[in-house]
Amino acid sequence: MPRPSSLLRIAAAFVLTVALTVASRSALAEPGAPPSSPSAVGSKGPEAALARGSSLRGLDLLATVGWGATTANTRQLKLEPYGASFGFNVGYTWASGFRLGAYFDDSLGLAAPQHRDPRVGPEDDFIADTSSINTGLSMGWSVPVYALVLRYTLSVGVTAMRWEIPPSTAARSVSVGNGTSPTIGAHFAPGVALLWPIRWFETGIGYEYLAQAKSAIPSGFVVKLLIGVRL
């Protein structure tokens, strides 16, 4: 089960994305515009709604590149399984703004120096090299904000963390998960992205927080650049 701190971070990220959505909807309104006649409202309202739906509806294929970092230590180890990340995201958005998609990210991670000072035995310094693969399904909501699209998502998937620890006498007692690599666990990832669609092309930036359900895998965040096409 996710730790309480992870659940609080998920809730905070979700509240933030909802607040951004409400703010974006308010920004779409024009309080200074004069009131229109009933006939004008009746004619322009459906046309505007149809235009917004057409601008959102479609299949998008996005390539992602980004950088991530952990937010906590794991079993007194400072593991960095995120770092430079590359992947793709594919999904379909309905006219209402609802989006269902899938994603795959390969994070190269970092080799982080470790220092252990056990109660029994000598101190030890070694390098823990970790990386990870994250994949799963996502659902979200897209809201047009003038020429941009604000999209917030909640992803559910699996993380496979690869790790390597030198086979020294002291480091041999250090294990992650079940003691074999990779360590596999579920994750929950709230996120938000701001996209700029230009006809069939779209680009933008995004943020995701990966809350790991397994204590052996550290939670962390990833900031991404998204580039792709919309069909």
N, C-alpha and C positions, 0 to 999 in steps of 0.2 A: 504494500500500500504506500502511496506517496506520503512523505513526511509533512507535518503541519506547516512548516515554513514554505514548502513547495506549493501547497494548496493556497496559502496566502498570496504567493507571487502570482499564481494563476488567476486568482480572483482580482488582484490589483490590475493585472494586464487586461483582463476582460472588461473591468469597469472603465479603464482608460480608453479602450477602443470604442465602447458604447458611447462615452462622453464625446469622443471625436466625431462619431457618427451623428449624434444629436446636434453638435455644433455645425457640422457640414450641412445638415438639412436646414438649419436656421439661416446659414449663409446663402442658401439658394433663394430664400425669400427676399423681396425687395420692398422694405417698409416705406420707402419714399415714393414709390410709384403710385400714381393716382388710381382710384378704383375704376374698374372696367365695367361696362354695361353687362347685364346678364347674357345678352346674345354673344358678346365678345368672349366672355368667360366660357360659355358653352362651346364655342367654336375652337378656341385656342387650347382649352384644357386637355381634351382628348388628344389633340395633335402633339402637344408638348409631352404628354405621358407616353405616347407612342414613340416619339423621337428618343426619349430617355431610355425606354426599353430596348429599342433597336441598337442604341449605342452600347448597351451592356451585354446583350445576348450574343453568344457565340462560343467557340472553342478556342482557347489560347494555349500556346506552347511556349514555355519560358525556360531559358537557360539561366542558371543562377551561379554567381560567384560571390564569395564573402569571406568574412573573418569572424571567428568565435572565440570565446574564452569561458572558463569555468568560473563559478561563483562560490564554490566551497571546496574544502579538502575532503578526501575520501580515506578513511581509516589511517589518518595521520600522514597521508601521501598527497602531494600536490600534483595531481594528474591533469594533463592538458590534451584531452582527446578531440578537441575541435580545431582551433587554428584556421588555416586556409581551407576553404570549403568550396566544392564544385558540385553541381547537380542540375536537375531539371524539375519543372513543375508543370503538370498538364491538368486542365480542368475545363468544365463547361459551366457557363453562367447563363441563367434564365433571364427573361425580361424583367422579372421582379427584383433581380439583384442577387438571388441566392446562387451560390457556386458550390459545386462538388468536384473535388480533384484528387490527385495523387502526386506524390513527390518522392525524390530520391536524392540524397546528398552524401558525398564522400568527403570526409574531413581528414586532412593529412595529419593534424595534431602536432604536438611538439614533444621534444625530448627534454624533460624537466629534471634538474638535479634534486636529489633527495638526501636528507640527513636523518638518521635514526639514532636515538640515544635510549636504548632499552634499559629497563631496570636491572636486568641480568645480562651480562656479556658486554663486549666492547661496542663503542660507537661505530657507525658505518655510514659511508657516503657512496652513493651509486646514482645511476641515471635510469629513470623510468620513461620509456618511449611508448606513447599511446597514440592511437588514431581511432576513428569511428566511422560507421556507416549508419545513416538514419533514413528510414523509409516508412511510408504509411499513407493514410487517407486524410483528407482535410475537407472541412465544410466552412463556408463563410458567407459574407454579405458584402456586396459592392454598392457604393453610393457615389453618384456623379457629383463632383464639386467643380463647377465651371468646366474648364478644359481637362481636369484631372479626374481620377477615380480613386476613392478611398476604399480599401478593402481590408476587412478584419477577418481573421480565421481562427479556427481551433482545430489542431491536428492531433491525431492519435496514431501512434506507430510503434516501431521497434528500433532499438539502438543495439548495434553490435560493436562493442569496444575492443579493439585489438591492443594488446599490451605486451611489452617485452622488458624483462628485468634480468640483469646479468646473473649468471649462476654462481655467484660467490657464496661463501658459507653463511654470511649474515643475511644477504639478500634472499637466500633460498627460503627463508622463513616468511618472506613477504609474499602474499598471494592476493589476487583480486577476484572476487566472486567465488567460483568453485575451484579456483586454482589453475584453471586451464584457459587459454586464450582462443577465441574471443569470449568476453563476458556479454551475455545477451539479456536485455530487459526492456520493458515497455516505457514509453514516454508520452507525455501530454505537452502540447506546444501551442499556447496562444500567440498570436502574431498580428501584425498590422503592416500594410504596404500602401504606398502612394504611387500610383501609376499614371503615366502620361501616354494615352493612346493617340497615334497619328495614323489614321486610316487602318491599314492592316498591320502596322508596326506598333509596338508598345515597349516602353522601358520605365523603370522606376527603382525605388529603394524599398527595402523591407526589413522588419525586425521580428525575431522569434525568440521566445524563451523556452528552452527544453527542460521541462521538469521531469526528472528521471524517477521512476517508481522503485528501481533497485538501488539500494544504498551503495553498492560497489561502483556504480557509475555516477560521476559527478554531474550535477545539473549545470546549465550554462546558457549563454545567449549567443545568437549569431546575427550579424548585420549583413544584408545581402544587396547586391546589385542585380536587377532582373532585366533581361533583354529577350524579346521574342516576337512572335507573330500572333495575330488573332484572325481566325477563319470564320 
